[in-house]
Amino acid sequence: MDKLSRELFARACKVIPAGVNSPVRAFRSVGENGPFFVGRGEGAYLYDIDGNRYLDYVCSWGPLILGHNPPGLRQALEEALGRGTSYGAATGQEVELAELLVKTVPSLEMVRLVSSGTEAAMSAVRLARGFTGRSRIIKFEGCYHGHGDSFLVKAGSGGATFGVPDSAGVPAELSGLTLAVPYNDTAALEQAFADWGESVAAVIVEPVAANMGVVPPAPGFLQEVREICSNYGALLIFDEVITGFRLAPGGAQEYFGITPDLTCLGKIIGGGLPVGAFGGRAEIMKQLSPLGPVYQAGTLSGNPLSVAAGLFTLKSLVEDPPYRELERKAQRLEQGFRENIANLGLKASLNRVGSLLTLFFTGGPVTDFASARQSDTAAFGKYFHGMLQRGVFVAPSQFEACFVSTALTDEMIGLTVEANRQSLESCLK
Ligand SMILES: *Cc1c(COP(=O)(O)O)cnc(C)c1O
């Protein structure tokens, strides 16, 4: 890293563990000595404080589907800001956002706003337990649902990268209620239900896994998960924190035509401000306090600034859907990367669903956590470094997605494909 970032990192490390407020930001898993520090973002670009410019494929880890600072967002935020920052009391904009979510996301009849995806997933699981009166949950290995205690069992992302699938500080009594089965493995899911079916409150799944790198659901997988849950009276929770408004306005449930009982949202629906949401059938949602016995609350839930940014972003996506254009651009990227891999005779494989993609440094196919972990993370580290040097910021971990935003032009994609070619070539040396 350059001078100013290095200096700031030294200061940061004295007062913030590893100098960052979320682990992957430290760039540790790609062998860098420290991260760059951001000065600002504009459109498809991120600028660090040393004046370097990067094409941004991290996009705040998903929220920025319209790129940085898209035209109109600032005005929406300024208007909201003119009315204050937080009230802890109901507003019309919250209702408008909830109405938009219920209208757009097929399975939602009611929804509650929270402040993060972690909170959404924690709340959805508590609600599922309260509704069913059962205590176990089933998750899939390599899926990430935020850092709630119940989910830190084979959790992908940071966990996968750092080789600590189970976090210290999580009581075994609690993690023992979470069963993890391999993604895309319906036989394992059937077996788990055969063993524990009567006590399983819910199955939670990323309908497209994007936190062990991108792993698409095998044909029929989500449908079978849906059927198994229904057979055993367990709720199906789709964690659409990444896929919501990413694959389609109605998320993966619209894209694949599967109806979950509960849905978690976050990231895009806050337009870059802190937000989360969970929702589903009215009969279930009415179990929430103060209507029902399941407690859930938040001082900043439905924060006016988050809601303003969310409304702006979702209205843009619904009124002028960019999904075909995103698909076309992501496909170009995929095709370019694939050609580079083939021309260099590299052992790599690529997974893509819509505007989410991951280049794995393994011959593949990558269909679950075990196959994702076959990847050569040292080679990925070299690749990351090569891309960064060529002005392209991809996630600083093998087990993450590249996010394509509408701010990327065809020319930028061409430059990215060329940077990819050169970076892959340097990996071979
Ligand atoms: C990011 C993410 C979360 C957690 O959201 P936070 O806002 O970081 O708490 C949960 N689930 C999935 C699928 C995510 O990608």
The ligand as a Tripos MOL2 file, in Angstrom:
@<TRIPOS>MOLECULE
LIG
   15    15     1     0     0
SMALL
NO_CHARGES

@<TRIPOS>ATOM
      1 C1        -23.9900   -9.7440    4.3520 C.3       1 LIG1
      2 C2        -24.8630  -10.8780    4.6640 C.ar      1 LIG1
      3 C3        -25.5080  -10.9930    5.9020 C.ar      1 LIG1
      4 C4        -25.2220  -10.0620    7.0510 C.3       1 LIG1
      5 O1        -25.5840   -8.7450    6.7900 O.3       1 LIG1
      6 P1        -24.8740   -7.5920    7.6510 P.3       1 LIG1
      7 O2        -25.6090   -6.3550    7.2160 O.co2     1 LIG1
      8 O3        -23.4260   -7.6130    7.2900 O.co2     1 LIG1
      9 O4        -25.0940   -7.9070    9.0810 O.co2     1 LIG1
     10 C5        -26.4210  -12.0020    6.0700 C.ar      1 LIG1
     11 N1        -26.6790  -12.8800    5.0830 N.ar      1 LIG1
     12 C6        -26.0620  -12.8090    3.8950 C.ar      1 LIG1
     13 C7        -26.4180  -13.7970    2.8240 C.3       1 LIG1
     14 C8        -25.1240  -11.8290    3.6500 C.ar      1 LIG1
     15 O5        -24.4690  -11.8060    2.4900 O.3       1 LIG1
@<TRIPOS>BOND
     1     1     2 1
     2     2     3 ar
     3     2    14 ar
     4     3     4 1
     5     3    10 ar
     6     4     5 1
     7     5     6 1
     8     6     7 2
     9     6     8 1
    10     6     9 1
    11    10    11 ar
    12    11    12 ar
    13    12    13 1
    14    12    14 ar
    15    14    15 1
@<TRIPOS>SUBSTRUCTURE
     1 LIG1         1 GROUP 0 **** ****
